[in-house]
Amino acid sequence: MQLTDEQRAFREELREYLDENVEPVVDEQDKEPFTRAELLEYVDDLRELGVGFDPETAESYFGDLRRYTICSEEMSRVWPSLNVALNMSFPSLFAQFASETTRDAMRPKLNAGECIGCLAVTEPGGGSDTARPRTTARKEGDEFVINGEKTWVGNAQIADVALVVAHDESTDSQDMFLVDQETAPFETEGISKLGWKAVPNGHIYLDDVRVPVDNRLSMMFENAIMEGKDISDIVPFPESVTQLFLDQKPLNATFSFMRTGMAFMAVGIMQAAFDESLAYAKERETFGEPIGQHQLIQEKLYDIKCALETSRCLAHRVVELLEEGSPDARMMSSLAKGYACEKSVDATSDAIQIHGGEGLKTENRLERYYRDARTMPIPDGTTEIQKLIVGKELTGMAAY
Ligand SMILES: Cc1cc2nc3c(=O)[nH]c(=O)nc-3n(C[C@H](O)[C@H](O)[C@H](O)COP(=O)(O)OP(=O)(O)OC[C@H]3O[C@@H](n4cnc5c(N)ncnc54)[C@H](O)[C@@H]3O)c2cc1C
């Protein structure tokens, strides 16, 4: 894939930032979930590079899909948790289009680029079955009253706004609702987990939470269009991608986008594991020669490199399809997410094996690569669900 000079320069700038500012602290900082202040420090730095979700940077970040994917890969090569916490903040983008109440409450944070978001889809009683949310939005006058529970939500405990998937009882359909912590507070509770340690994942409890009707996502789009705005003013994707939001359910289009990012994340993790494994294979000696001289170690390097390069090619193919606005983008983003995430588990496991006992020491990074990779095949739809999406797209028959 050919990058433009501008994209290449962006990648170099980002690599420089990551090497200087993130690489030296990642091992220590990945032990605990980000506090709000810790994440905002990175958000602030990254805005300088045109990466983020505040009104000013969203356009440069989303307007060029290659920048978004460069970011997913490069950031995940150094610190996957940072990539996730940053990207899961995307619902903050919608705060400026919500009701006046929410806009007024969030304006100072939005202006300062300090509005953290989260996407609340998964429910304790539903899991992979996201099509039938039990969380309800009951219309009462000019408000929706939201009740339900969400789980595993990234950034839940530090978010200013949550985009909540719920069943809108007034239209008997699924929609999304922007809930802000200032005017419609919700309770949260953290979850401790194996990988992506710095991402604050948590439960969200919505107990008679009231939001203005204008906080319903479909209403935000309608209002904006009535005010003469274009959808790309709200979600500043290239036109082809915006079209996918019109052709498909918005949640499906969102997942196509996020799953592409996940495939690039898996590539970033594999790249880091490969680089360290190759260096170690040349340096570590057994039986009087570098372990890289042993054929079975060369086979492992082959396997990791193969997983890395095939996943990278597949991920780039999805970007091409998204850029074309192809209807195959949904199927291929699922295929790439499913494939690359599973491969990252194998590749990081092989990387540990190449390192022998050193690979298991918590003072080294290999075990973090493995924990982060092992986390990949579950969020944004498990591998099993990706297979069923591909199956449905291929056959026209839904097995879920
Ligand atoms: C680290 C992490 C971050 C996350 N971040 C977010 C977030 O920011 N926002 C959010 O809303 N959610 C988030 N999630 C939730 C995530 O999307 C769900 O965990 C995922 O969709 C699976 O749901 P579940 O864990 O309840 O598993 P289940 O749905 O209970 O699945 C259990 C097992 O059964 C399999 N299975 C389920 N249904 C089928 C079927 N029809 N056919 C075959 N196999 C099936 C699954 O593949 C899995 O192996 C996150 C999860 C994790 C682990």
The ligand as a MOL file (V3000), in Angstrom:
LIG
                    3D

  0  0  0     0  0            999 V3000
M  V30 BEGIN CTAB
M  V30 COUNTS 53 58 0 0 0
M  V30 BEGIN ATOM
M  V30 1 C -11.7210 -5.9800 26.9330 0
M  V30 2 C -13.1270 -5.7600 26.5050 0
M  V30 3 C -13.5310 -4.5050 26.0800 0
M  V30 4 C -14.8690 -4.2860 25.7320 0
M  V30 5 N -15.2950 -3.0220 25.4180 0
M  V30 6 C -16.6170 -2.7990 25.2290 0
M  V30 7 C -17.1220 -1.4670 25.0600 0
M  V30 8 O -16.3780 -0.4730 25.0640 0
M  V30 9 N -18.4720 -1.2990 24.9180 0
M  V30 10 C -19.3220 -2.3570 24.9120 0
M  V30 11 O -20.5140 -2.1350 24.7860 0
M  V30 12 N -18.8800 -3.6280 25.0490 0
M  V30 13 C -17.5450 -3.8690 25.2100 0
M  V30 14 N -17.0830 -5.1570 25.3890 0
M  V30 15 C -18.0250 -6.2640 25.3820 0
M  V30 16 C -17.8140 -7.2020 24.2160 0
M  V30 17 O -18.2690 -6.6310 23.0330 0
M  V30 18 C -18.4940 -8.5310 24.5970 0
M  V30 19 O -17.7000 -9.1070 25.6270 0
M  V30 20 C -18.6150 -9.4650 23.4280 0
M  V30 21 O -19.5320 -8.9680 22.5020 0
M  V30 22 C -19.0370 -10.8710 23.8490 0
M  V30 23 O -20.0770 -10.8510 24.7800 0
M  V30 24 P -19.9390 -11.7400 26.1110 0
M  V30 25 O -18.6280 -11.4030 26.7170 0
M  V30 26 O -21.1370 -11.5400 26.9450 0
M  V30 27 O -19.8590 -13.2270 25.6210 0
M  V30 28 P -21.1320 -14.2220 25.2030 0
M  V30 29 O -21.9850 -13.4810 24.2690 0
M  V30 30 O -21.7090 -14.6660 26.5080 0
M  V30 31 O -20.3660 -15.3480 24.5090 0
M  V30 32 C -19.7480 -16.4410 25.2080 0
M  V30 33 C -19.1880 -17.3860 24.1610 0
M  V30 34 O -20.2370 -17.9010 23.3290 0
M  V30 35 C -19.9760 -17.5900 21.9620 0
M  V30 36 N -21.2350 -17.3090 21.2870 0
M  V30 37 C -22.2000 -16.4350 21.6630 0
M  V30 38 N -23.2200 -16.4630 20.7960 0
M  V30 39 C -22.8860 -17.3560 19.8360 0
M  V30 40 C -23.5170 -17.8230 18.6500 0
M  V30 41 N -24.6990 -17.3550 18.2430 0
M  V30 42 N -22.8910 -18.7890 17.9330 0
M  V30 43 C -21.6710 -19.2450 18.3130 0
M  V30 44 N -21.0290 -18.8420 19.4140 0
M  V30 45 C -21.6220 -17.8880 20.1590 0
M  V30 46 C -19.0530 -16.3750 22.0060 0
M  V30 47 O -18.3050 -16.2620 20.8030 0
M  V30 48 C -18.1970 -16.6960 23.2170 0
M  V30 49 O -17.1830 -17.5940 22.8440 0
M  V30 50 C -15.7540 -5.3760 25.7310 0
M  V30 51 C -15.3280 -6.6540 26.1140 0
M  V30 52 C -14.0330 -6.8460 26.5090 0
M  V30 53 C -13.6050 -8.2190 26.9500 0
M  V30 END ATOM
M  V30 BEGIN BOND
M  V30 1 1 1 2
M  V30 2 1 2 3
M  V30 3 2 2 52
M  V30 4 2 3 4
M  V30 5 1 4 5
M  V30 6 1 4 50
M  V30 7 2 5 6
M  V30 8 1 6 7
M  V30 9 1 6 13
M  V30 10 2 7 8
M  V30 11 1 7 9
M  V30 12 1 9 10
M  V30 13 2 10 11
M  V30 14 1 10 12
M  V30 15 2 12 13
M  V30 16 1 13 14
M  V30 17 1 14 15
M  V30 18 1 14 50
M  V30 19 1 15 16
M  V30 20 1 16 17
M  V30 21 1 16 18
M  V30 22 1 18 19
M  V30 23 1 18 20
M  V30 24 1 20 21
M  V30 25 1 20 22
M  V30 26 1 22 23
M  V30 27 1 23 24
M  V30 28 2 24 25
M  V30 29 1 24 26
M  V30 30 1 24 27
M  V30 31 1 27 28
M  V30 32 2 28 29
M  V30 33 1 28 30
M  V30 34 1 28 31
M  V30 35 1 31 32
M  V30 36 1 32 33
M  V30 37 1 33 34
M  V30 38 1 33 48
M  V30 39 1 34 35
M  V30 40 1 35 36
M  V30 41 1 35 46
M  V30 42 1 36 37
M  V30 43 1 36 45
M  V30 44 2 37 38
M  V30 45 1 38 39
M  V30 46 1 39 40
M  V30 47 2 39 45
M  V30 48 1 40 41
M  V30 49 2 40 42
M  V30 50 1 42 43
M  V30 51 2 43 44
M  V30 52 1 44 45
M  V30 53 1 46 47
M  V30 54 1 46 48
M  V30 55 1 48 49
M  V30 56 2 50 51
M  V30 57 1 51 52
M  V30 58 1 52 53
M  V30 END BOND
M  V30 END CTAB
M  END
